[in-house]
Amino acid sequence: MILIDTPDYSKTDKRAMATDLGKIYWLWNNLTRTSDSQPNIVVAVQKEMSGGHFFFDKMHKIELTPLLPEQMLEAYLNRFKTPEPFTEDAVLLLARMSRSIFRRFLRYITVTLDYSKATERKGANQIDFETVRKAVSADRLAKDMELELAELFPKHSDLRLQAVRLLMYLQESGPIKQSKLTQELGIEPYSISRLLTKLELHHYVTRDRAGTDKIVDLTKTE
C-alpha cells in the first residue's frame, strides 16, 4: 500500500494538481504491469479539487468528515491522557484555530511550545488560553489560510486579515449580533457587511434575521 498526501492546491490553478496526478497515474499503471499483486494507492486530495481529471474516475472515493474542535481535543487527551502542558481550553483554542486541519493543529501546538520556551514561561504551571492567542497571531493564521482566503479576496490582503480576525472571534464568542460584532472588531458597518456577504457566499458563516439585526455564526460542520 502507498499513501500519498497531496499538497493544498489553489482552486484557480489546477495545473499543479494535474501534473501530480499524472505522475501518480504513471506509478499506478507501471506497478499494475510489473507487479504480481494489485497495487493499492491511497491518495488524499482536497474535496473541492476532486474532479476534472480522468484519474478520479478510476478511483474509489471516500469523503472524510473534518474533526470538530472538541474531537481534536479528545484525540489529544486520548494520546497524552492529560492536557498538560496546556490547559484544556488552550488545546481547544488551538483546535479551533486549525479549522479542522490536523497537521495545522500539530503545527500550532509546536509554535505555542516554542513561544512559551522563548518567553521563559517554563516556570509557569500550564500554557493557558491567552498564551496561545499571543503565540499564534492573526498574521500567522492569515498566512496559513492564504490559499483559501486568496480565492475570496485575491487583491486585498487587509480583507484577508480582517476575515481571519472575524472568524476567530466567532470561534470564541459563538453566535453574535452583527451590530455587536461590528463594535467588537472596530470595523465600519458597511465594510463588515460586505465582508460577511463574501464569507457567507463561500459557506464560512451564516446569518439569520433577528428583528432589525442579524445573528452571525460560523457555518456548522456536519
N, C-alpha and C positions, 0 to 999 in steps of 0.2 A: 504494500500500500504506500502511496506517495501523497502527502498532504501539502498543498500549495496555497498559501495565503497571499492573495494579490494585494497590491497597494491601493490606496484611495485614489480613484481616478476622478478627473473633472468631468462633469456631465456634459460640458460643452465641447469636449475634445475626446472622442472615443478611439483615436488612433493608437494611443499608447496601450490601451486595453486590447485592441485588435491585434497588435503586434505580439503582446504577451500570450494571448490565447492561441495565436498561430504557432508559437513555439511549443506550447503545451500540447496542442493537437499533433504536432510533428512527433513529440516524445511519445504520446499515447499510441499513435499509428506505428511508430517504429518498434515499440515494445510488443504491440499486438502481433507484428510479423515475426519477431525474433524470439519471443518468449514461449515456453511450453504452457504456461498458465496465463489466464486472462489478467492483465494489469488492472489494478483498482486505483484510480487517481481521484482524489477529493480536492476540488477547487473552491475556495471561499472567495466570493465576489459580492460587491455591493448590490443590494436588491434592485435599486433603480437603474443599475447598469446591465442587469441580466436579460438582455435582449439585443437583437440587431446583429448577431454573429452566428454563423452556421453551426459552430461548435456547441452552442447552447442546446440546439435541437437533438444532439446526441447524448445529452446528459440526463440523469435522473435529478430533478430539482427538489431540494428540501429547504423550506424557508425557516430560518432560525429567528425566534422571537427575542428581542433585546431584553436583558435583565432589568428589572426595576431597581432603583437605588436601594430599596430595602432588601432585595435579593442579593445585591452585591455586598451589602453589609453582612448578611447571613453567610455568604461564601467566605468572607474574611474571618468571621468568628468560627466557622467550621474548620478553617485551616489553622488558625492560631489559638483557638479556644478562649481568647480574650481580645479586647480591642487595643490593648497596650502595644506600642507606646502612645496610642491615640485615645481620646475619649470616644465614646460611641457616636456622639453627634458629629464629631470631626470626621470619622470614617464615612458617615452618611453624607456629609457635605462633599467629600472627595468623590463619592459615587455619583452624586448629582452633577458635579462639575464635569465629570467624564461623559455625561449624556449617553450612558449605557454602552460605551465603548470600553471593553475590559482592559485592553492594553493601555488605553489612556488613563484608566483608573490606577493601574500599577505604576505608570509614569508619574502621576501626581503624588502618589504615596512617596516615591523616591525623591521627588522635588521637595516635598514638605520635610522629609527627614534631613535632606541636605541643608535646607533653610534653617531648621531647628539647630543643627550642629553648628552652622556658620554664625548664627546669632547667639551662640553659647547658652542655649536653653537645655543643655544636657542635665542641669540640676533640677529642672522642673519635673513635677510628678508625671504629667501626661501632656501630650500635644493636643491643644484644645481647638475649638471652632475658630476663634479669632486668629490663631497662628496659621491655620490652613488658609484663611482668607488673605493673609499677608503673603504667604508663600506662593500661592497660585493666583497671580494677579489677573485683572481683567484683560490686560495686554497679552498675557500668556494664553488665556482662554480664546481670545480673538485670533491669535496666531494659529492655535490648534484647530479652530473652526474655520480657518481661512477658505478651504476648498468649498465647503457647503455654503458659507455666507457670501463668498465671491459670486456665487450664482445669483444671489438676491440683490447684492449691491456691488456690481463689478467695478464701479469707478469711484466709490465713496468709502474709504477706509474709516472715516469718522462714524458713518452709519453702522458699519460692522461692529465697531467698538460699542456704540450705543445699544445695538441689538444684543450683544453679549451681556452688558450690564442689565438690560431689561429681563432677559431670560433667567439670569442668575437671581435677580431679585424675586421673580415669580417662583423660582425653586424654593426660596426661603420663606416667602410670605404666603404662598398659596393664592387662591382666588382673591382679587382685589378690584375695587372700582377704578375705572380708567382715570377719573379725575384725581384720585388719591395717588395713583401710580405716577401721574404727571408731576405732582408736587414732590413726591419722594425722590424721583430721579432728576428733578430740575430741568426737564425738557419742555419746550413750548408745546401747548396743546395741539396745535396744527402739525408740528413735527412728529409728536408721538402718535398721532392718529395715522399719519402716512406710514410710519414705521410699523405699527400694529397691523395695518392693512396688508402690508407686504408679508409680514410674518404669518398672518392668518391665511393668506392665499397659499402659502407653502406649508401649511399644517404644523407650524411651530406653536401657535396659540389659538385659543378660541375666545370669542366674545359673545356674551348673552346680554340682551337688553334688560336693564333694571331701572324702570321709570325713565328719567331723562338721561341716565348714565348707562354705562356698560360694565359688566363684570368680566375681567380679563383673567384667563387661566392658561396654563400650559396644556397643550393637546395631550390627552391621556394615551399611553401605550397599552394596547390590548394584550 
